[in-house]
Amino acid sequence: MQVQGQKQGTMTEKEILQDCLSSQKFTSANLNTFAGECVSEQLRSAFLNILDDEHRIQADIFNDMSSRGWYPTQPADQQQLQQVKQTYGTQM
């Protein structure tokens, strides 16, 4: 869909951030798998360090999008929170 005043083939800042966030989620998921299935402790540690950096980047992108209203979230329902705490609280 072309927005008036926008050249065909260009992405809006919102679309760029959405793409970046999607890429970060993909990267984090793969790094998590690599770290969890790595035989070498040294390599696992390196993956975990990179994964930590990627999570920080993902959080920065999310926070930027959220502050612009591009990633709206709903406040958690307190009754549902209590139910989850009761259900899973003893397992933690």
VENQUIQUI-V183133 format. One record per pair of residues at least 24 apart in sequence whose C-alpha atoms are under 10 Angstrom apart, sorted by sequence separation. I is the first residue (numbers start at 0). J is the second residue. D is the distance in whole Angstrom. If there is no record, write none. Layout:
<<I/J/D> <I/J/D>>
This chain:
<<26/50/8> <27/51/9> <27/52/10> <27/53/6> <26/53/8> <27/54/7> <26/54/10> <24/53/9> <23/53/7> <24/54/9> <27/57/9> <23/54/8> <26/57/10> <23/55/10> <23/56/8> <24/57/7> <23/57/6> <22/57/9> <23/58/9> <20/56/9> <21/57/9> <19/56/10> <20/57/6> <23/60/9> <19/57/8> <20/58/9> <20/59/9> <20/60/6> <19/60/8> <20/61/7> <19/61/10> <17/60/9> <16/60/7> <17/61/9> <20/64/9> <16/61/9> <16/63/9> <17/64/8> <16/64/7> <13/64/8> <12/64/10> <17/69/9> <16/69/9> <17/70/9> <13/67/9> <13/68/10> <14/69/10> <13/69/7> <13/70/10>>
